[in-house]
């Protein structure tokens, strides 16, 4: 089990066999990886899974090749088997819902998108398995506002907050961010 973050006190570390990934920040790691020591239950489970990957005819990843080509190419090189991105795969909920819900009606989002010029809207989402720190969230909010671009930002609670907690723009976003965005139609 390769756990390079266990061998440094630095907040940043690299993966020796994956230099294309550049530096990884410790706070980007999910808890199961950051707390792994190679002998814990998660590590044992993953070691069994990963050793079976090389015996597979190929691997399917819940990802988008246009976003994740570097990572997907790494697995092709490392495993010497085909790799396919099949994402994003989302659970069908029929008329049900997952999580807290988006708070915005999908029809309103579609109408808003349709009112914007083609290729003019940024979509910012770190997926359902990732989150950023509150400081990074503040900086991203400032950058999105200053960019002048239209955007859709899927916001999850930052690191250190309960993943099921209610949206708290006054704590997580720059002062006046929501008002400015509504005012400018961004």
DAPE-V834837 format. One record per pair of residues at least 4 apart in sequence whose C-alpha atoms are under 8 Angstrom apart, sorted by the first residue. I is the first residue (numbers start at 0). J is the second residue. Records with the same first field share a line. If there is no record, write none. Layout:
BEGIN
I = J / J
END
This chain:
BEGIN
0 = 37 / 42 / 46
2 = 6 / 32 / 35 / 36 / 37
3 = 7 / 12 / 13 / 14
4 = 8 / 12 / 25 / 33
5 = 36
7 = 12
10 = 24 / 25 / 26
11 = 22 / 23 / 24 / 25
12 = 22 / 23 / 24 / 25
13 = 17 / 18 / 20 / 21 / 22 / 23
14 = 18 / 20 / 21 / 22
17 = 21 / 73
19 = 69
20 = 69 / 70
23 = 27
24 = 28
25 = 33
26 = 131 / 132 / 158
27 = 129 / 130 / 131
28 = 32 / 33
29 = 33 / 128 / 129
30 = 34
31 = 35 / 41
35 = 39 / 41 / 42
36 = 42
37 = 42 / 43
38 = 42 / 43
39 = 43
40 = 44
41 = 45
42 = 46
43 = 47
44 = 48
45 = 49
46 = 50
47 = 51
48 = 52
49 = 53
50 = 54
51 = 55
52 = 57 / 58 / 78
53 = 78 / 79 / 80
55 = 80
56 = 80 / 81
57 = 80 / 81 / 82 / 83
58 = 80 / 81 / 82 / 83
59 = 82 / 83 / 84 / 85
60 = 82 / 83 / 84 / 85 / 86
61 = 84 / 85 / 86 / 87 / 88
62 = 66 / 67 / 84 / 85 / 86 / 87 / 88
63 = 67 / 68 / 84 / 85 / 86 / 87
64 = 68 / 71 / 84
67 = 71
68 = 72
69 = 73
70 = 74
71 = 75 / 82 / 83 / 84
72 = 76
73 = 77
74 = 78 / 79 / 82
75 = 79 / 80 / 81 / 82
92 = 96 / 97
96 = 100
98 = 163
99 = 163 / 165
103 = 107 / 108
104 = 108
105 = 109
106 = 110
107 = 111
108 = 112
109 = 113
110 = 114
111 = 115
112 = 120
115 = 119 / 120
119 = 148 / 149
120 = 148 / 149 / 150 / 151
121 = 148 / 149 / 150 / 151
122 = 150 / 151 / 152
123 = 150 / 151 / 152 / 153
124 = 152 / 153 / 154
125 = 129 / 130 / 153
126 = 130
130 = 155 / 156 / 157 / 158
131 = 135 / 136 / 157 / 158
132 = 136 / 157 / 158 / 159
133 = 137 / 157 / 158 / 171
134 = 138
135 = 139
136 = 140 / 157 / 171 / 172
137 = 141 / 171 / 172 / 173
138 = 142
139 = 143
140 = 144 / 172 / 173 / 176
141 = 145 / 173
142 = 146
143 = 147 / 148 / 150
144 = 148 / 176 / 180
147 = 185
148 = 185
149 = 184 / 185
150 = 185
155 = 162 / 166
156 = 160 / 161 / 162 / 163 / 164 / 166 / 171
157 = 162 / 171
160 = 164
167 = 171
168 = 172 / 173 / 177
169 = 173 / 174
172 = 176
175 = 179
176 = 180
177 = 181
178 = 182
179 = 183
180 = 184 / 185
181 = 185
END
